[in-house]
Amino acid sequence: MGANVWEWVDSGPGDEAVTRGGSWWYGPAQMHHDHRQTKPRDTAVVYIGFRCARSLP
């Protein structure tokens, strides 16, 4: 799953939201967890999503 989609991470300024990572759409340069971008909060595209995670025992 790593680097498969931009991940929504928190609120941004005004009508913006912050995403991190990268996706197949943007190529390898953005495929890092510390790569952040802001996008309009109402953006809905196939390359922005979320990741499910849980702690292991």
Secondary structure, DSSP 8 states (H G I E B T S, - for coil): -TTSSEEEEEE-STTEEEEES--TTT-GGG-STT-EEEEETT---TTEE--------
